[in-house]
């Protein structure tokens, strides 16, 4: 078995909530600053976001889009100009917020 095959059979997606691949323009606010961003995927518990500035992001942030407003959270990982966010609200609340504002983005909770 090749290394790649071994990795793919050993790796398991441990996400509790399924991700929806999206491309949504938004703003990331935190640490006294704000910058443009693009949400790349979204779930009831978090999001993957590409930032306009690859500088280190503050731990506590809020991401907003015209589609569902603002969601507070924290940065749980960063690689160059892409960050992973975990939302502060309960997943059920996030799913309701997103569904009410943007039904086409319905999230499982």
C-alpha positions in Angstrom: 0.0 0.0 0.0 1.4 3.4 -0.9 1.7 6.2 1.7 -1.1 8.1 0.1 -3.5 5.1 0.2 -2.5 4.4 3.8 -3.3 8.0 4.8 -6.6 8.0 3.1 -7.8 4.8 4.7 -6.6 5.9 8.2 -8.0 9.5 8.1 -11.5 9.9 9.3 -13.6 13.0 9.1 -14.5 13.7 12.7 -16.8 16.7 12.1 -20.0 16.5 14.0 -21.9 18.8 11.6 -21.6 18.5 7.8 -20.0 21.3 5.9 -21.6 23.1 2.9 -19.2 24.4 0.3 -20.0 28.1 -0.3 -18.3 31.1 -1.8 -19.7 34.1 0.1 -18.1 37.5 0.4 -17.9 38.8 3.9 -16.0 40.8 6.6 -14.0 39.4 9.5 -13.8 41.7 12.5 -11.6 41.3 15.6 -8.7 42.6 17.5 -9.7 46.2 16.7 -9.5 45.6 13.0 -11.6 44.5 10.1 -10.9 42.9 6.7 -12.6 41.5 3.7 -12.9 37.7 3.5 -14.5 34.9 1.6 -16.3 32.0 3.4 -15.3 28.8 1.7 -17.3 26.4 3.7 -19.9 26.6 6.4 -21.5 24.4 9.0 -23.6 24.8 12.1 -20.4 24.8 14.3 -17.9 26.8 12.2 -16.5 28.0 8.9 -13.4 28.0 6.7 -12.6 31.6 5.7 -10.0 33.0 3.3 -8.7 36.4 4.5 -7.6 39.3 2.4 -4.6 39.8 4.7 -2.6 36.8 5.7 -1.4 38.4 9.0 -2.2 36.4 12.2 -5.8 36.7 13.1 -7.0 37.6 16.7 -8.4 34.7 18.7 -11.9 36.1 19.0 -13.6 37.3 15.8 -16.9 37.9 14.2 -17.7 37.1 10.6 -20.5 38.7 8.7 -22.1 38.4 5.3 -25.1 40.0 3.6 -26.6 36.6 3.5 -27.0 35.9 7.3 -25.6 38.8 9.3 -22.9 38.4 11.9 -21.7 35.3 13.8 -19.2 35.5 16.6 -16.5 32.8 17.1 -12.9 32.1 17.6 -10.0 31.2 15.3 -9.1 27.5 15.9 -6.5 27.2 13.2 -4.7 29.3 10.5 -2.7 28.4 7.5 -1.4 31.4 5.6 -4.5 33.5 4.7 -7.1 30.8 5.5 -8.6 30.3 9.0 -10.9 27.9 10.6 -13.5 29.3 12.9 -15.6 27.7 15.6 -18.8 29.7 16.3 -19.5 30.8 19.8 -23.3 30.1 19.6 -24.8 26.6 19.9 -24.9 24.9 16.5 -28.7 24.8 16.7 -28.8 28.6 17.1 -26.4 29.1 14.2 -28.4 26.8 11.9 -31.6 28.7 12.8 -30.0 32.1 12.2 -28.6 31.1 8.8 -31.9 29.3 7.8 -34.0 32.4 8.8 -31.9 34.8 6.8 -30.8 32.5 3.9 -33.0 29.4 3.5 -30.9 28.3 0.5 -27.9 27.8 3.0 -29.8 25.4 5.3 -27.4 23.8 7.7 -27.8 20.5 9.5 -27.8 20.9 13.3 
